[in-house]
Every structure is written in C-alpha cells, then in structure tokens.
C-alpha cells in the first residue's frame, strides 16, 4: 500500500515554529516571487507566512530540514572536549593506521584524565567530532 505525502514540515524559529506547509505552497511561493515578479513582502502577506520563511523557500529548492548551528553540549564529555579536539587535531599529522579509535580515546580519557563514564559515551559522541574523523571502534 502506497502512502501519499502531501505536506512537508519545515523547521522554523520564533512564531509559527513547526508549522507544516503543503508541497503546493512550498512550490508555489518561489514561483510567485521569481516568475510572476511579486515582492517577498507581498508574497508573505498573500500566503500568510513570515518574510524570512519566503527567503528560506527561495534559497532551497527542497526543504533543508533541521540544521544544527553548533555542536551539542555533552554533559559528560563537556569538560574533556578540548582534550579530545587536541588529540584529533594531532592525529591529522600521523599515518592513518596510527590515529586514535574511539576505544583508544576512551582508554586515554579514563587513564590520563580520570574519565569515569563508560565507553559508549565516547563512541556515541563520534558523529559530532569535527570533519567526521575516523575514530570507529576496534573490529572484533
């Protein structure tokens, strides 16, 4: 059985946050502004959306989804993030086989820095390391 999706949720801030726009509206607003020559201000009035929303719709042909502005704060890893960033920065100058894995970073945090949390805390934080550095867990 096929489902038909007739609306797209666009993340917004301020009033109207989380409002859902139909696909037709998301396609119609840029068409009205760019082809018909209607100003952004007039389009905002006509469609009942904020001018910033109009700008976002003109900037992206497809809704961009949620965009994180900064790395989320980790309650447990927060005090150690500067140390982890330094280790990963130093790893850029060594051979790929010599770089730290998540497990090795965990071991060094525990032994050298007195980290008292579990390995999973470090491993799950991996996606937020800069540039997706390779700190996968050891195989096997």
N, C-alpha and C positions, 0 to 999 in steps of 0.2 A: 504494500500500500504506500503510495507516494504522498508526501506532505507538501503543501504549498505554503511558502513563507511569504507573507505579504507585508511584513514590516521589518524594519531594521532598528535596533536600539543604538543610538549614538551617544557616547558619553559626553556629558556637558558639565559645566560647573556653574554654581550660582542658581538663580531661579530657573525652574524647568529642568533641573538635573535629572537624568534618567528618562526623559521623555522619549517616546517611541515615534519615529517618523515612518510613514509608508514609503515603499520603494518609489512610487509615483511622485511623491513630494520631493524625495531626495534627487530624483532625476529632473523634475520639473523646475525647481528653483534655479539651478545653473543654466538651464535652457532659457528661462525667462530673462535672466540677467545678461547672459552672453549673447544670445541670438536676438531677442526682442529689444534689447537695449534698456531695460528697466534698471533704475539705480538700485544699489544694495539697500538703501534706506527704504525705498518704495516697496521692494520685494519683501523686506522684513515686515512692513505694515500689512501688505496684502496676505502673506502666508501666516502671520501671527507668530513669528519666531524672532529671536534676537539678531542684531546685525552681525555679531560675532559668529553665530551659527551659520549665517549666509556665507561669511568668509571661509569657514571651515568646509562648507559644501562646495565652494568654488575651488578650494585648494586641493581637495581629494576627490577623485572620480568614484571611489568606493569608500564607505565609512572607515576611518582609520582604526577604530577600536580603541581600547584603553592604552594610553601611553604613559608610562611611568616617568616622572620627572627626575627622580633621584633614586639611588639605591636605598631600599627599605632598611630601616634601623633594625638591627638584631639585638634583642635584649641580652642574649647570652654571648654572642660573638662581638658585640659592640666595642668593648674595651680592647679587643685583640685585632680589630680590623686594620689598624695602621701597621701592626707587625705582619699580618698576612699579606697586605699590599706590598710591603717591602720585600718579603720573601718571593712573591710572584714577580716583582719587578727585577729582582736579582736573577731569577730563573730565565729571563729573556736572553741573558748573555751566556748561558751554558748550553751544551748539547741537549737535544730533545730527550734523550734517554736519562739525562741527569736531573730533569725537572721534578719538582715535588708533585706527588699524588695527593689526593685528599687524605688518604690514610697516613702518609708521611707528615703532612701538615698537622693532622690531629696528634700524632705522636710527639712532634716537636712542641706543639702548644701545651700538651699535658706535661712533658718532661721539663721544658725550659721556662714556660710561662705560668705554670700552675693552673692550667685549664682544668676545670672539674666536671665539665659536661661530657656527654657521650660523642662517639664518632659520628653518629647520624646528624648531629647538629652541624658539624663541619661539612659533611657530604651533601646534605640538603641545601646548604648555602651556596654550593658550587655555581648554579646558574647566574648568580649575581656578581661573580668575580669579573674584573674588567676584561673585555675582549674575549670572553668565553675561554679563558686559559684552560689547558689540559691538566686537570687535577682529578681525573677519574680514579675510582678505587682500584686496588690491585686485582688482577684476574685471579680466579680460583679461590 
